[in-house]
Amino acid sequence: MKLPATVILAHPFLLYMNLEAALKPRVCLAGKIEDMGLGEQIKGPKLLTALRMTEKRFVKAFINCHPKDVADELMEYYTKAKGVKRLSEASKKKSNEGFPY
């Protein structure tokens, strides 16, 4: 996200939130909303507020506020962004059967 250190110090919740499950999908959705030209841009303080919201409140405020067809497209994009796992996480298949050699 390339935030300055002063922003991180002012908003320490960013250190505790899950990057892959919460921060990245929400920032990607903000970019998608901006690309589609829907409503206000989610930048600055509004983005930090969006990152701090609960999942239910975030979906209500930024996805379900649009017409149904647009909301469905945004929700599909958001769930896909949340479902993307790093390659190392997705390909982990450890089976500890027997001796480790």
Buried (B, 14 or more C-beta within 10 A) or exposed (E): EEEEEEEEEEBEEBEEEEEEEBBBBBBBBBEBBBEEEBEEEBEEEEBBEBBBBEEEEBBEEBBEEBEEEBBEBBBEBBEEBBEEEEEEEEEEEEEEEEEEE
